């Protein structure tokens, strides 16, 4: 009996890591800092996300995103937070981060395309929509 107990204990110890939850994906600071800044204002978030990218000086795109975020807030209510659910490293210098902004009345889906030319990440493009089919690739949506 003692041998069986030792065997079971050893077996559990060896298999326990397979039951552990997957670690949250590593997310570049530019994304998390932007979402944290969103607590203050959407404009602060956009400034962080666009910093150093071609969008940084593209006032028309900045205004378009701010208008969209304002419209989301009008329809969906107050910003509550965000969740990152997938990070895809395509190459050492490119990634896509998929996230959802949680509002009081519903979610808005984001895909951030990231690029790192030297030592810091930038967001050359992003896609945001309340319809996940407009933002997420089919393999993240299931069949």
N, C-alpha and C positions, 0 to 999 in steps of 0.2 A: 504494500500500500504506500509506504514511504517513497519507494522508487517511482511509482506511478505519479505521485504528487510532485516529485522533483522533475519528472519528465514533462508533466503538464505545465508546470511553472516555467521551465526552460522553453517549451514550445510557445507559450504565450509571450514570453519576453522577446523571442526571435521574430514573431509575427506582428507584434504590437505596432511597429512603424507603418505597416501597410494599412492600418485602420486610422491613422492620423489624418486630419483634414489637410487638404492641399494648402500650401502657403499662398497668401495673396500675391498677385503678380507684382513684380517690381515696376514702379511707375515713375517716370522722370518728374523731378520737382516742379517743372514748369506747369504740369497739369494740376498737381495737388495744390500748389500755391495759388493758381488761378481759381480753383474751386473754393479755397479758403477765403480768398479776396471777395468772392461772390457774396459772402455774408454781408459785406459792407455795401457793394454795388456791382451790378453787372458790368459797368464800365471799367471798374478796377480789374475784374476778371479778364475781360477782353484785352486790356492793356498788357497784362502779364502774358496771356496766351500768344499775343501777336509780337511781343518784344523780340527784336532781332530777326524777324522773318520778313519776307516780301510784303506781308500784310500789315506790317508795322506802320508803313506810310501810305497804305491804301485806304484813304478816308472813306471812300464809297463802300468798300466791303465791311469796314468797321461799323459804319452807320447801319448797314443792312443787317449785320448780326445783332447789334444793339436793339434795333427795331424788332427783330424776331424774338429776342429774349424778353423785351418789354411786352410783346403780344402774348408770349407764353405765360408770363406772370399775370397779365390781365385775365386770361382764360383759366389758368391752372392754379392761381393763387400764389401764396408766399413760398419763397425758396426754403426748403427744409434741409437740403444736403445733397450728397452725391454718393454713388457707388461705382467703383471701377470693377468691371467684371471680366475683362480680357485684355491682355497685352500681347501683341504679336510682333516679335522681332523679325523683320524681314531680312535685314542685313545688319552689320555692326553700326551702320549710320542711319538706318531707317526703321521706324516702328509705327504701329498703329495701336492706339489706346481706345478701347470701347468703354463708354461710361453712360450712366443715366443720372440725370438731375431729377431729384425728387421735389416736386411741388405739392402743395396741399391737396390738389384735386387730380393729380396724375403725373406721369413721367414724361421727360423729354430725353431722347436718345442722342448720343454724340459719338462721332468717330473722329479722333484727332490723328492726323498724319504728321509724324514727327521726323525731323532730320537733324543730324549732328555732323556738321562739317569739321569742327575742331573739338572743343571740349564741352560745349553746351548745346542743349537741345533747343530747337525752334519748332514752331507750328506753321509750316507753309500753307497748309489747307486744313479745313475741318468741315464736318457735315453735322447738322443738327436738325432733328425733326421729331414731332410727336408720334410719328408712325415708324415703328422699328424696322419695317420692311424697306423704308427709304434710306436707312442708315446702315443697318447690319447686313453682313453677308449671309447668304442662305444657310451655310453650315452652322451658324450660331442660332438660327431660328428653328432648327430641326428639319423635319422632312419638308 
